[in-house]
Amino acid sequence: MSLGTSLDGPEEINDAQRGAGYFARTMAGFERARAHGIDVGAICTFTAQSVEHVPRDFWRSIGLFLLAAADYDQLWRGNAR
């Protein structure tokens, strides 16, 4: 069994996109899940406001590996890379 959620980057970026306190609640849930041997994962949405501000080492610093991400601002404009 594994647990997944949405997480868009460090607290200030994530909470700006998902609401105050979202990052802290998510990280607390990750800690509880890991304490019980449950693998955790997350999907990330990059926007024009966040894509340049998420440190490259952020994901590893919280024990996750970023495998794929979508730049939805580009997709909505039809300019996906």
FENTA-V73670 format. One record per backbone hydrogen bond with DSSP energy under -1.0 kcal/mol. CO is the residue of the C=O (numbers start at 0). NH is the residue of the N-H. E is the energy in kcal/mol with one decimal. If there is no record, write none. Layout:
[[CO:NH:E] [CO:NH:E]]
This chain:
[[2:40:-2.1] [4:42:-2.2] [9:13:-3.1] [10:14:-3.0] [11:15:-1.1] [12:16:-1.5] [13:17:-2.7] [14:18:-2.1] [18:21:-1.9] [20:24:-2.3] [21:25:-2.5] [22:26:-2.8] [23:27:-2.1] [24:28:-2.0] [25:29:-2.4] [26:30:-2.3] [27:31:-2.2] [28:32:-2.6] [29:33:-2.9] [30:34:-2.1] [32:35:-1.1] [32:37:-2.6] [33:36:-1.9] [38:2:-2.6] [40:4:-1.2] [42:6:-2.8] [45:71:-1.0] [46:50:-2.9] [49:52:-2.3] [54:57:-1.9] [56:60:-2.0] [58:63:-3.1] [59:62:-1.6] [69:45:-1.5] [69:71:-1.1] [70:74:-2.1] [71:75:-2.7] [72:76:-1.2] [73:78:-3.0] [74:77:-1.2]]
